[in-house]
Amino acid sequence: MVDTSDEWITKRSGIKSRHIAAKDETTADMAIAAAREALANSGLKPADIDGVIVATTTPDQTFPSVAVKVQAALGLGIGPAFDVQAVCTGFIYALSVADAFLKSGQYKRLLVIGADKMSSIVDWNDRGTCVLFADGAGAAVLEAQEGKGDIDDRGIFSTHLYADGNMRDLLYTNGGPSSTGEAGHVIMEGKEVFKHAVAFMAGAVEDALEANNISSADVDFLVPHQANIRILQATAKKLGVPLEKVILTLEHHGNTSAASVPLALHAGVSDGRIKQGSMLLFEAMGGGLTWGAALARF
């Protein structure tokens, strides 16, 4: 459909393969599948979960939320179920909301999901974007536990969220319910997004390290949003983090937006690199522009 090749795509993005959902497969379908796997891995039952937060920019419908579909499909009890929209930074935003709920004592366990069907809003004639985006979902169960209150605890230590709406025209869709009545397609100023991505993601990571009085050497793995291999390499270099300490799934997944970070987490846990006690730094940047980081011990 466009003038490109495997070599051109790989050289510029680092992507070798992607997953595209079937036409009748929705964001909720993928979110439900990821949620079921997360529940199975946690050893918990649906009745143990107090609520669900879904980060997505491609909901099945304008309303209701993807989260209520997950809630119903899993047979969760009555509790909070809502979506968070921060595009590629969505999972970090959702983690932050869940963390605040748990630390307040309002809830005990929450299901946090990142899911996107980016293929549904890509212009397949736009070479600059159609080679990058893909579909997927990832999920995590968060549980409140008493700890010692120091850096040796397990759990989320801090989250750091940012946005600058003045740069919203660098990455956006040219449609929406209240404007065109259609979802629209992804429009991106690639060079400008690249420039800001490295600075913003590295800055968010540095803020997380400073807030917790640790250095990058104390982090076992960087778990970043998978947008472009050159962005990931430049960010790691800026932070002084060796690439072997960066969880990279871009080659196989492409850019799955809000699903990107939890999919990388899943990959690191599944292959045994991330173990209980591993110190992790999540980072992402997306349309808005939004960006953020979270420091956690697995």
C-alpha positions as a Python dict, from the first residue, in 0.01 Angstrom:
ca = {
    (1, 'M'): (0, 0, 0),
    (2, 'V'): (300, 230, 53),
    (3, 'D'): (651, 258, -86),
    (4, 'T'): (849, 74, 181),
    (5, 'S'): (1040, -244, 257),
    (6, 'D'): (1135, -460, 553),
    (7, 'E'): (1485, -311, 543),
    (8, 'W'): (1352, 49, 543),
    (9, 'I'): (1117, -18, 836),
    (10, 'T'): (1376, -206, 1043),
    (11, 'K'): (1649, 53, 990),
    (12, 'R'): (1431, 347, 1093),
    (13, 'S'): (1223, 192, 1369),
    (14, 'G'): (1373, -139, 1484),
    (15, 'I'): (1041, -316, 1420),
    (16, 'K'): (1056, -662, 1257),
    (17, 'S'): (706, -792, 1327),
    (18, 'R'): (374, -681, 1473),
    (19, 'H'): (39, -821, 1578),
    (20, 'I'): (-281, -687, 1420),
    (21, 'A'): (-619, -773, 1572),
    (22, 'A'): (-887, -936, 1359),
    (23, 'K'): (-1160, -709, 1224),
    (24, 'D'): (-1409, -845, 1477),
    (25, 'E'): (-1159, -840, 1766),
    (26, 'T'): (-1197, -532, 1985),
    (27, 'T'): (-983, -354, 2240),
    (28, 'A'): (-1207, -502, 2511),
    (29, 'D'): (-1150, -854, 2377),
    (30, 'M'): (-773, -807, 2411),
    (31, 'A'): (-806, -641, 2751),
    (32, 'I'): (-1020, -926, 2882),
    (33, 'A'): (-767, -1186, 2762),
    (34, 'A'): (-478, -1001, 2928),
    (35, 'A'): (-679, -955, 3249),
    (36, 'R'): (-758, -1326, 3268),
    (37, 'E'): (-390, -1413, 3233),
    (38, 'A'): (-290, -1159, 3498),
    (39, 'L'): (-549, -1300, 3737),
    (40, 'A'): (-428, -1654, 3672),
    (41, 'N'): (-66, -1553, 3735),
    (42, 'S'): (-162, -1375, 4057),
    (43, 'G'): (-346, -1677, 4196),
    (44, 'L'): (-642, -1453, 4278),
    (45, 'K'): (-1009, -1494, 4194),
    (46, 'P'): (-1240, -1233, 4039),
    (47, 'A'): (-1406, -1187, 4377),
    (48, 'D'): (-1070, -1071, 4518),
    (49, 'I'): (-1051, -770, 4281),
    (50, 'D'): (-1208, -443, 4392),
    (51, 'G'): (-1199, -256, 4062),
    (52, 'V'): (-1048, -220, 3715),
    (53, 'I'): (-874, 68, 3537),
    (54, 'V'): (-808, 45, 3164),
    (55, 'A'): (-567, 273, 2980),
    (56, 'T'): (-673, 301, 2617),
    (57, 'T'): (-709, 549, 2335),
    (58, 'T'): (-908, 311, 2113),
    (59, 'P'): (-1222, 215, 2309),
    (60, 'D'): (-1478, -12, 2143),
    (61, 'Q'): (-1740, 261, 2174),
    (62, 'T'): (-1752, 626, 2281),
    (63, 'F'): (-1923, 480, 2587),
    (64, 'P'): (-1947, 264, 2789),
    (65, 'S'): (-1584, 222, 2890),
    (66, 'V'): (-1368, -77, 2808),
    (67, 'A'): (-1328, -124, 3183),
    (68, 'V'): (-1694, -207, 3244),
    (69, 'K'): (-1675, -472, 2970),
    (70, 'V'): (-1376, -626, 3145),
    (71, 'Q'): (-1559, -608, 3477),
    (72, 'A'): (-1861, -791, 3336),
    (73, 'A'): (-1662, -1052, 3140),
    (74, 'L'): (-1450, -1148, 3442),
    (75, 'G'): (-1746, -1150, 3679),
    (76, 'L'): (-1597, -889, 3910),
    (77, 'G'): (-1811, -751, 4188),
    (78, 'I'): (-1955, -399, 4190),
    (79, 'G'): (-1677, -145, 4223),
    (80, 'P'): (-1495, 122, 4021),
    (81, 'A'): (-1442, 52, 3650),
    (82, 'F'): (-1324, 329, 3420),
    (83, 'D'): (-1087, 415, 3134),
    (84, 'V'): (-788, 650, 3139),
    (85, 'Q'): (-681, 829, 2821),
    (86, 'A'): (-320, 946, 2797),
    (87, 'V'): (-233, 762, 2474),
    (88, 'C'): (108, 588, 2499),
    (89, 'T'): (159, 714, 2856),
    (90, 'G'): (-177, 568, 2955),
    (91, 'F'): (-50, 272, 3155),
    (92, 'I'): (174, 497, 3367),
    (93, 'Y'): (-124, 726, 3433),
    (94, 'A'): (-344, 426, 3522),
    (95, 'L'): (-74, 290, 3756),
    (96, 'S'): (-61, 627, 3930),
    (97, 'V'): (-437, 636, 3983),
    (98, 'A'): (-443, 278, 4115),
    (99, 'D'): (-147, 347, 4342),
    (100, 'A'): (-322, 647, 4496),
    (101, 'F'): (-639, 443, 4557),
    (102, 'L'): (-445, 163, 4725),
    (103, 'K'): (-230, 390, 4941),
    (104, 'S'): (-540, 575, 5058),
    (105, 'G'): (-678, 249, 5191),
    (106, 'Q'): (-992, 282, 4981),
    (107, 'Y'): (-930, -43, 4794),
    (108, 'K'): (-719, -356, 4849),
    (109, 'R'): (-666, -492, 4498),
    (110, 'L'): (-704, -331, 4156),
    (111, 'L'): (-662, -462, 3804),
    (112, 'V'): (-470, -222, 3576),
    (113, 'I'): (-475, -281, 3201),
    (114, 'G'): (-319, -115, 2898),
    (115, 'A'): (-495, -206, 2571),
    (116, 'D'): (-508, -52, 2225),
    (117, 'K'): (-616, -147, 1874),
    (118, 'M'): (-404, 110, 1694),
    (119, 'S'): (-462, -56, 1358),
    (120, 'S'): (-817, 84, 1370),
    (121, 'I'): (-699, 448, 1365),
    (122, 'V'): (-392, 420, 1140),
    (123, 'D'): (-399, 562, 787),
    (124, 'W'): (-260, 267, 595),
    (125, 'N'): (-150, 501, 314),
    (126, 'D'): (68, 711, 545),
    (127, 'R'): (415, 558, 537),
    (128, 'G'): (532, 766, 832),
    (129, 'T'): (285, 604, 1074),
    (130, 'C'): (138, 285, 929),
    (131, 'V'): (466, 93, 968),
    (132, 'L'): (490, 168, 1341),
    (133, 'F'): (165, 93, 1521),
    (134, 'A'): (14, -238, 1626),
    (135, 'D'): (-242, -398, 1857),
    (136, 'G'): (-215, -562, 2198),
    (137, 'A'): (-298, -562, 2568),
    (138, 'G'): (-118, -617, 2897),
    (139, 'A'): (-242, -628, 3254),
    (140, 'A'): (-119, -624, 3613),
    (141, 'V'): (-279, -685, 3952),
    (142, 'L'): (-186, -435, 4225),
    (143, 'E'): (-236, -524, 4590),
    (144, 'A'): (-193, -306, 4898),
    (145, 'Q'): (41, -458, 5157),
    (146, 'E'): (210, -331, 5470),
    (147, 'G'): (581, -267, 5429),
    (148, 'K'): (873, -121, 5620),
    (149, 'G'): (839, 208, 5439),
    (150, 'D'): (1182, 203, 5275),
    (151, 'I'): (1334, 134, 4935),
    (152, 'D'): (1359, -241, 5009),
    (153, 'D'): (979, -278, 5007),
    (154, 'R'): (793, -426, 4711),
    (155, 'G'): (544, -209, 4526),
    (156, 'I'): (526, 135, 4367),
    (157, 'F'): (751, 397, 4528),
    (158, 'S'): (648, 697, 4320),
    (159, 'T'): (483, 801, 3996),
    (160, 'H'): (558, 1115, 3796),
    (161, 'L'): (305, 1242, 3539),
    (162, 'Y'): (341, 1529, 3295),
    (163, 'A'): (163, 1685, 2997),
    (164, 'D'): (204, 1990, 2775),
    (165, 'G'): (-105, 2062, 2567),
    (166, 'N'): (83, 2326, 2370),
    (167, 'M'): (245, 2039, 2179),
    (168, 'R'): (-76, 1845, 2111),
    (169, 'D'): (-47, 1902, 1734),
    (170, 'L'): (274, 1698, 1714),
    (171, 'L'): (85, 1370, 1761),
    (172, 'Y'): (-293, 1350, 1732),
    (173, 'T'): (-589, 1207, 1542),
    (174, 'N'): (-776, 1417, 1287),
    (175, 'G'): (-1117, 1320, 1420),
    (176, 'G'): (-1332, 1263, 1727),
    (177, 'P'): (-1693, 1231, 1849),
    (178, 'S'): (-1755, 1604, 1903),
    (179, 'S'): (-1562, 1729, 1598),
    (180, 'T'): (-1593, 1502, 1295),
    (181, 'G'): (-1810, 1228, 1440),
    (182, 'E'): (-1544, 974, 1338),
    (183, 'A'): (-1237, 835, 1515),
    (184, 'G'): (-996, 986, 1261),
    (185, 'H'): (-641, 875, 1180),
    (186, 'V'): (-306, 918, 1354),
    (187, 'I'): (-109, 1225, 1242),
    (188, 'M'): (250, 1258, 1365),
    (189, 'E'): (537, 1501, 1324),
    (190, 'G'): (799, 1230, 1357),
    (191, 'K'): (1117, 1437, 1392),
    (192, 'E'): (967, 1667, 1655),
    (193, 'V'): (822, 1377, 1853),
    (194, 'F'): (1161, 1202, 1848),
    (195, 'K'): (1337, 1513, 1978),
    (196, 'H'): (1098, 1561, 2268),
    (197, 'A'): (1065, 1190, 2350),
    (198, 'V'): (1430, 1148, 2448),
    (199, 'A'): (1439, 1461, 2663),
    (200, 'F'): (1101, 1409, 2829),
    (201, 'M'): (1135, 1037, 2907),
    (202, 'A'): (1489, 1077, 3039),
    (203, 'G'): (1375, 1374, 3248),
    (204, 'A'): (1087, 1176, 3400),
    (205, 'V'): (1321, 891, 3487),
    (206, 'E'): (1567, 1132, 3649),
    (207, 'D'): (1281, 1282, 3853),
    (208, 'A'): (1186, 934, 3978),
    (209, 'L'): (1544, 853, 4072),
    (210, 'E'): (1590, 1185, 4252),
    (211, 'A'): (1259, 1152, 4438),
    (212, 'N'): (1369, 817, 4579),
    (213, 'N'): (1733, 911, 4636),
    (214, 'I'): (1876, 637, 4414),
    (215, 'S'): (2083, 627, 4095),
    (216, 'S'): (2033, 448, 3765),
    (217, 'A'): (2280, 185, 3888),
    (218, 'D'): (2022, 83, 4152),
    (219, 'V'): (1766, 1, 3883),
    (220, 'D'): (1762, -357, 3758),
    (221, 'F'): (1556, -289, 3446),
    (222, 'L'): (1418, 3, 3251),
    (223, 'V'): (1072, -93, 3118),
    (224, 'P'): (997, 171, 2854),
    (225, 'H'): (726, 249, 2604),
    (226, 'Q'): (829, 81, 2279),
    (227, 'A'): (806, 352, 2013),
    (228, 'N'): (1131, 352, 1816),
    (229, 'I'): (1463, 176, 1874),
    (230, 'R'): (1657, 498, 1822),
    (231, 'I'): (1451, 672, 2093),
    (232, 'L'): (1515, 384, 2333),
    (233, 'Q'): (1888, 377, 2256),
    (234, 'A'): (1922, 754, 2292),
    (235, 'T'): (1725, 758, 2618),
    (236, 'A'): (1933, 475, 2766),
    (237, 'K'): (2254, 652, 2665),
    (238, 'K'): (2137, 981, 2816),
    (239, 'L'): (2061, 802, 3145),
    (240, 'G'): (2381, 596, 3141),
    (241, 'V'): (2182, 271, 3141),
    (242, 'P'): (2331, -20, 2939),
    (243, 'L'): (2094, -165, 2678),
    (244, 'E'): (2104, -506, 2846),
    (245, 'K'): (1914, -345, 3134),
    (246, 'V'): (1639, -219, 2900),
    (247, 'I'): (1344, -450, 2829),
    (248, 'L'): (1304, -432, 2449),
    (249, 'T'): (998, -581, 2278),
    (250, 'L'): (967, -329, 1995),
    (251, 'E'): (1116, -572, 1743),
    (252, 'H'): (826, -814, 1789),
    (253, 'H'): (539, -591, 1903),
    (254, 'G'): (578, -253, 1731),
    (255, 'N'): (418, 48, 1900),
    (256, 'T'): (108, -76, 2086),
    (257, 'S'): (44, 255, 2266),
    (258, 'A'): (-95, 199, 2619),
    (259, 'A'): (-29, -176, 2591),
    (260, 'S'): (341, -119, 2528),
    (261, 'V'): (471, -93, 2886),
    (262, 'P'): (272, -385, 3035),
    (263, 'L'): (364, -604, 2737),
    (264, 'A'): (731, -528, 2802),
    (265, 'L'): (681, -607, 3171),
    (266, 'H'): (519, -937, 3078),
    (267, 'A'): (807, -1024, 2846),
    (268, 'G'): (1065, -953, 3115),
    (269, 'V'): (881, -1160, 3374),
    (270, 'S'): (808, -1446, 3133),
    (271, 'D'): (1169, -1493, 3023),
    (272, 'G'): (1297, -1480, 3381),
    (273, 'R'): (1490, -1154, 3369),
    (274, 'I'): (1247, -972, 3598),
    (275, 'K'): (1219, -1157, 3928),
    (276, 'Q'): (1054, -1084, 4261),
    (277, 'G'): (1258, -805, 4414),
    (278, 'S'): (1371, -652, 4083),
    (279, 'M'): (1377, -271, 4083),
    (280, 'L'): (1195, -141, 3776),
    (281, 'L'): (1162, 199, 3615),
    (282, 'F'): (866, 243, 3381),
    (283, 'E'): (869, 532, 3133),
    (284, 'A'): (656, 650, 2843),
    (285, 'M'): (560, 942, 2621),
    (286, 'G'): (253, 984, 2404),
    (287, 'G'): (19, 1220, 2228),
    (288, 'G'): (-90, 1524, 2421),
    (289, 'L'): (200, 1547, 2468),
    (290, 'T'): (196, 1333, 2780),
    (291, 'W'): (486, 1161, 2948),
    (292, 'G'): (574, 1002, 3280),
    (293, 'A'): (764, 747, 3485),
    (294, 'A'): (706, 514, 3778),
    (295, 'L'): (956, 345, 4009),
    (296, 'A'): (855, 8, 4152),
    (297, 'R'): (999, -309, 4300),
    (298, 'F'): (841, -618, 4148),
}
